[in-house]
Amino acid sequence: MSENLLELRGVHTHIGAYHILHGVDLAVPKGRLTMLLGRNGAGKTTTLRTIMGLWQASQGSIQFAGQDISRSSTPEIAQRSIAYVPESMGIFADLTVKENMLLAARSAKRLTQLDEKRLQWIFSLFPAVEKFWNHPAGKLSGGQKQMLAVSRAIVEPRELLIIDEPSKGLAPAIINNMIAAFAQLKASGVTILLVEQNFNFAKRLGDSVAVMDNGRVVHSGSMQALANDEALQSSLLGLAL
């Protein structure tokens, strides 16, 4: 059995006339947090959407837990215990926080069927979800909406969380809360693939890292090694720290 829960091998993605991914090779080790970094337009979000079947790979394979999912539909992929939090967060603004959470729990038809122990654990990660339980989700702040989006993804146990830019536009205090929550999620054994622009966020959380440029993975290795190599950061990401 591979130590990687998710593997992309030579994945190409076309969107209309545009060739976006040019042979992406990516490994996501089981039980670890993998950061997917790169400049704007490098192909990070397209990679996530291709994994989820929202855009179909035109070539290559996507393996999850040893099974090829590259031709599976998005609902089929979600049924395999994979949760995806897009950059847009995808919450239902007119529904309450409670209703958003219930919709995400496919095994529960009513509130009393939610796993109470798991719900209390989520509240401990994201107290704002409990505080605004009966409020319309559209009235939440940006940080609170992001907490709700992640909470929905984990309302039932998942093997893999795929999250696109969770710290974007958030205040430093909220980012610190997110980092603590993701650290707890990782410690619970969940495998996480996370796209991020905030390098400080990435280096505090990541175990492994893959850097994309022009639709390809141009570097992969340990997050710590990249965090300690300013010259490599500059060449790969244009960072001047």
Summary of the structure (lengths in Angstrom):
residues: 241
radius of gyration: 17.6
end to end distance: 39.6
largest distance: 54.0
contacts: 767
relative contact order: 0.18
helix: 38%
strand: 29%
